[in-house]
């Protein structure tokens, strides 16, 4: 049986490992002591099918059946709303068209989120078909599938060396040499570093910081039924979270791969943009954090065998779309790894292959 090492224990790696384990002997290695420590553990955890580039939207649509029906369903209805000030109508119209939202009245917006400032919210749009994802249970079930198929998960195993031999690969991780026929590179912000270690040309993945703050529910309201709400062109957003509210400036500053933390100045600017659209004074954050959203130059995923070394498979560039695309992206990685046809349209598969970044 083919032996495969998957490097990276975020949602990209664990979902790909689960799909691959049906036909291969799979070992997943993660540098941290727990799965989903970096970007996957700091996700806004929402799926909106019209979010992302066309290839991302195709993966969203192909993932919905699994997210809605597998293992008792992973989705809870949330809704998504965009609000705009008097001078932002043109920007709102762009967002409505891009994301397939319907215009609603300011009064309807205030009924959904009663803390909004009626003096500032002049325009709004809404889409009910946006859902929270139970990200923890999704990852746990992918891990369960991997283990039930005989796969192995090794945490606390940072990769320190990768060598290519005629008979396959040797990956040194956690001080141990591990041997495999194929490598799947699902190392998130570190994927290009892993590629260089393996003698593979990088594809230009750029980690971008996303800062977050968690505040107490404004004015003592219960936000459980509120939609996730955005400023136009995603200049900030807020989302209910276990009786509180998480707010982000939606920053995307390029950074080196690292264990990210919030930029206080950037976060303050985002909180101010939120404050400008609500009537209740902002309270001191309960906590702050940041994650790294890693993008290819064209802001779509990089999935499939490397064009120069087909036994090195990319599962990278998830950006902010990792959870919502994971069922379909993982299946595509498995299909391309084993040379099987994909159920996705050819143009979608071509838009995701690493070959496109080597032209």
ABEGO torsion letter per residue (X at the ends): XBBBBBBEABAAAAAAAAAAAAABBBBBBBABABBGABAAAABAGBBBAABEBAAAAAAAAAAAAAAAABGGEABBBAEBBBBBBAAAAAAAAAAAAAAGBBBBBAAAAAAABAABBAAABABBBBBABBBBBBAAAAAAAAAAAAAAAGBBBBBGBBBABBBBBAAEBBBBBGGBBBBBABBBBAAEAAAAAAAAAAGBBBAGBBBBBBBBBBBBBBGGBBAAABBBBBBBGGABBBBBBGGBBBBBAGBABBBBBBBBBBBAAAAAAAAAAAAAABABBBBBBABBBBBBBBBBAAGBBBBEBBAABAABBBBBGAEAAAAAAAAAAAAAAAAAAAGBBBABBAAAAAAABAAAAAX
